[in-house]
Amino acid sequence: MKDKRGEISTQREKIMIMKRGIRGVVMAIVIAVAMLGVSNTAMAQCSCEIHNVPHNYEVESQRRNIYTEWGVGIGATYTGIGSMSTTEVSLAPRYGFQGHFDIAVCFGEHFAIETEIIYEGGSIDAKWRDLERRIRTRNVDIPVLLSARFWNNRLRLSAGPQFAVKSSGEYSVDGDTYFYGPVTPTWNMAAGVGVRISKHLIIEARYICPLVDSVNQFGAKQNEADSGVEFTTRCYKIAAGVTLLF
């Protein structure tokens, strides 16, 4: 009987110890939750810079990292004759048009790498002897520009190489089509300035300078010994337009 009573008392002591342990764990959880609530309340009421974190902090932090810009634009171009290797042919540039698709990879708020696909159409009036024709020009250009942004992204300065993927000119004489040659060479340098007038609109002007000469030919073939004039030119371009950002 004594052994049974001893076993019962031992079991009761174990149960009492377990109950005390459970109560202690519950009390610790309650105290931790209470402390956490008090801490959050204090941080919400605190006005110091350390604890006063805006709700859009995560969005602003992500925007300061790498993000992209997309856009489309239209504009006008002017092709000027910088130099020619002959005086037999006279060229009179005219205004043209362009459309472009833009993408920029932005590194923070002040720097970006921009590239575009530009389609450009225009014309040049040419004269050689008694032959006067309007040369139809077509260009597909891809610039790769380093852009610096200032004044809360309202002012943009850009510079870099511009590659003429396709550049050609054609004219007709007596129903036959003749090839004039490229208006701009493959290798060019571009520099521009842009002003952001609203959240989605940018007005930009750009100057494109050729790095090498273009080989051109003008003049209809009058006989077997006459094939016109072959010469070289350096044509610069000035472009201005508006871009819509997505």
C-alpha positions as CSV (number, residue, x, y, z in Angstrom):
1,M,0.0,0.0,0.0
2,K,2.9,2.3,0.8
3,D,4.4,1.7,-2.6
4,K,1.1,2.5,-4.4
5,R,0.7,5.7,-2.4
6,G,4.3,6.7,-3.2
7,E,3.7,6.1,-6.9
8,I,0.4,8.2,-6.9
9,S,2.1,11.1,-5.1
10,T,5.0,11.0,-7.6
11,Q,2.6,11.1,-10.5
12,R,0.8,14.0,-8.9
13,E,4.0,15.9,-8.5
14,K,4.9,15.3,-12.2
15,I,1.5,16.6,-13.2
16,M,1.9,19.7,-11.1
17,I,5.3,20.4,-12.6
18,M,3.9,20.0,-16.1
19,K,1.1,22.4,-15.3
20,R,3.5,25.0,-14.0
21,G,5.7,24.6,-17.1
22,I,2.7,25.1,-19.4
23,R,1.6,28.2,-17.4
24,G,5.1,29.6,-17.7
25,V,5.2,29.1,-21.4
26,V,1.8,30.7,-21.8
27,M,2.8,33.7,-19.7
28,A,6.0,34.2,-21.7
29,I,4.0,34.2,-24.9
30,V,1.6,36.7,-23.6
31,I,4.4,39.0,-22.3
32,A,6.2,38.8,-25.7
33,V,3.0,39.7,-27.6
34,A,2.3,42.6,-25.3
35,M,5.9,43.9,-25.7
36,L,5.7,43.6,-29.5
37,G,2.4,45.6,-29.5
38,V,3.8,48.3,-27.3
39,S,6.9,48.5,-29.6
40,N,4.9,48.9,-32.8
41,T,2.7,51.6,-31.1
42,A,5.8,53.5,-30.0
43,M,7.3,53.3,-33.5
44,A,4.1,54.5,-35.1
45,Q,3.9,57.5,-32.8
46,C,7.6,58.3,-33.1
47,S,8.5,61.2,-35.4
48,C,12.3,60.6,-35.6
49,E,13.9,59.8,-39.0
50,I,15.0,56.3,-37.9
51,H,11.4,55.0,-37.2
52,N,9.4,57.2,-39.5
53,V,9.4,55.0,-42.6
54,P,7.0,56.0,-45.4
55,H,4.6,53.4,-46.8
56,N,6.1,53.7,-50.2
57,Y,9.6,53.1,-49.0
58,E,9.9,49.7,-50.7
59,V,8.6,51.1,-54.0
60,E,11.0,54.1,-53.9
61,S,13.9,51.8,-52.9
62,Q,13.2,49.5,-55.9
63,R,13.0,52.5,-58.2
64,R,16.4,53.7,-57.2
65,N,17.8,50.4,-58.5
66,I,17.7,49.1,-62.0
67,Y,14.5,49.6,-64.0
68,T,13.4,50.1,-67.7
69,E,11.7,52.8,-69.7
70,W,9.8,52.1,-73.0
71,G,8.5,54.6,-75.5
72,V,7.6,55.5,-79.1
73,G,8.2,58.8,-80.8
74,I,7.9,60.8,-84.0
75,G,9.9,63.8,-85.3
76,A,11.4,65.8,-88.1
77,T,15.0,65.5,-89.5
78,Y,17.2,67.7,-91.6
79,T,20.2,66.3,-93.5
80,G,23.0,68.7,-94.2
81,I,25.9,68.3,-96.5
82,G,29.1,68.7,-94.5
83,S,31.6,68.1,-97.4
84,M,31.8,66.7,-101.0
85,S,34.7,65.4,-103.1
86,T,33.3,67.0,-106.3
87,T,31.9,70.2,-107.6
88,E,30.2,68.7,-110.6
89,V,27.2,67.7,-108.6
90,S,25.2,70.1,-106.4
91,L,23.0,68.8,-103.6
92,A,20.2,70.6,-101.8
93,P,19.0,68.8,-98.6
94,R,15.4,68.8,-97.6
95,Y,13.5,68.0,-94.4
96,G,12.4,64.5,-93.6
97,F,10.4,62.5,-91.0
98,Q,11.2,59.8,-88.5
99,G,9.6,57.3,-86.2
100,H,11.3,55.4,-83.4
101,F,10.9,52.8,-80.7
102,D,12.8,53.4,-77.5
103,I,14.0,51.4,-74.6
104,A,16.3,52.5,-71.7
105,V,17.8,50.6,-68.9
106,C,18.1,53.0,-65.9
107,F,20.6,52.7,-63.2
108,G,19.2,54.8,-60.4
109,E,17.9,58.3,-60.9
110,H,20.8,59.9,-62.8
111,F,22.2,57.4,-65.4
112,A,20.8,55.2,-68.1
113,I,21.7,53.3,-71.3
114,E,19.3,54.1,-74.1
115,T,18.8,52.4,-77.5
116,E,16.3,53.0,-80.3
117,I,15.2,51.6,-83.6
118,I,14.7,54.6,-85.9
119,Y,13.1,54.6,-89.3
120,E,13.7,57.8,-91.3
121,G,12.5,59.0,-94.7
122,G,13.5,62.1,-96.6
123,S,14.8,63.4,-99.9
124,I,17.7,65.4,-101.5
125,D,17.6,67.5,-104.6
126,A,20.6,66.8,-106.9
127,K,21.8,68.4,-110.1
128,W,24.4,67.3,-112.6
129,R,24.7,69.0,-115.9
130,D,21.1,69.2,-117.3
131,L,19.9,66.4,-115.0
132,E,17.9,67.4,-112.0
133,R,16.3,64.8,-109.8
134,R,14.9,64.4,-106.3
135,I,16.6,61.5,-104.5
136,R,14.4,59.5,-102.1
137,T,16.3,58.5,-99.0
138,R,15.5,55.8,-96.4
139,N,17.4,55.0,-93.2
140,V,17.2,52.5,-90.4
141,D,19.4,53.6,-87.5
142,I,20.2,52.2,-84.0
143,P,21.9,54.5,-81.5
144,V,23.4,53.3,-78.2
145,L,23.6,56.2,-75.9
146,L,24.7,56.9,-72.4
147,S,22.2,59.2,-70.7
148,A,22.6,61.5,-67.7
149,R,19.5,62.8,-66.0
150,F,19.4,66.0,-63.9
151,W,16.9,68.3,-62.1
152,N,14.6,65.5,-60.9
153,N,14.8,63.7,-64.3
154,R,13.5,66.8,-66.2
155,L,16.7,67.4,-68.1
156,R,18.5,64.6,-70.1
157,L,21.9,64.7,-71.8
158,S,22.8,61.8,-74.1
159,A,25.8,60.8,-76.3
160,G,27.1,57.7,-78.0
161,P,27.5,55.8,-81.3
162,Q,24.8,55.5,-83.8
163,F,24.8,52.7,-86.4
164,A,23.1,53.0,-89.8
165,V,21.8,49.5,-90.3
166,K,20.3,50.5,-93.7
167,S,20.9,53.8,-95.6
168,S,20.0,54.2,-99.3
169,G,18.9,56.7,-101.9
170,E,17.2,56.2,-105.3
171,Y,16.1,58.3,-108.2
172,S,14.4,57.7,-111.5
173,V,15.4,58.7,-115.1
174,D,13.1,57.8,-118.0
175,G,11.4,55.1,-116.0
176,D,14.6,53.5,-114.8
177,T,15.6,53.5,-111.1
178,Y,19.2,54.4,-110.2
179,F,21.0,53.8,-107.0
180,Y,22.5,56.9,-105.4
181,G,24.2,55.2,-102.4
182,P,24.0,55.6,-98.7
183,V,23.1,59.0,-97.3
184,T,24.9,58.4,-94.0
185,P,27.7,55.9,-93.3
186,T,27.5,53.0,-90.9
187,W,29.5,54.7,-88.2
188,N,28.2,57.9,-86.6
189,M,28.3,59.7,-83.3
190,A,25.1,61.2,-81.8
191,A,24.6,63.8,-79.0
192,G,21.3,65.2,-77.8
193,V,19.4,67.0,-75.1
194,G,15.9,66.2,-73.9
195,V,13.3,67.9,-71.6
196,R,10.6,66.0,-69.9
197,I,7.5,68.2,-70.0
198,S,5.2,65.7,-68.3
199,K,5.1,62.2,-66.8
200,H,4.9,60.6,-70.2
201,L,6.2,63.2,-72.7
202,I,9.8,64.1,-73.7
203,I,10.9,66.7,-76.2
204,E,14.3,66.0,-77.6
205,A,16.8,67.4,-80.1
206,R,19.8,65.4,-81.5
207,Y,22.8,66.0,-83.7
208,I,24.4,63.1,-85.7
209,C,27.9,63.4,-87.0
210,P,29.4,60.9,-89.5
211,L,32.7,59.3,-88.7
212,V,33.6,58.2,-92.3
213,D,32.6,59.2,-95.9
214,S,29.8,57.8,-97.9
215,V,30.4,56.8,-101.5
216,N,27.6,58.1,-103.9
217,Q,26.9,58.2,-107.6
218,F,24.6,60.5,-109.6
219,G,24.0,60.9,-113.3
220,A,22.1,58.8,-115.9
221,K,24.0,56.8,-118.3
222,Q,24.0,58.7,-121.6
223,N,26.3,56.3,-123.5
224,E,28.7,53.4,-122.9
225,A,31.5,55.7,-121.8
226,D,29.4,57.9,-119.5
227,S,28.2,56.5,-116.2
228,G,27.7,59.7,-114.2
229,V,29.8,61.0,-111.4
230,E,31.1,59.0,-108.4
231,F,32.0,61.0,-105.3
232,T,32.1,61.0,-101.6
233,T,30.0,63.0,-99.1
234,R,29.8,63.6,-95.3
235,C,26.2,64.3,-94.3
236,Y,25.2,65.4,-90.8
237,K,21.7,65.2,-89.4
238,I,19.7,67.2,-87.0
239,A,16.6,65.6,-85.5
240,A,13.9,66.9,-83.2
241,G,10.7,65.3,-82.0
242,V,8.6,64.1,-79.1
243,T,8.6,60.7,-77.3
244,L,5.7,59.1,-75.5
245,L,6.8,57.0,-72.5
246,F,4.7,54.0,-71.5
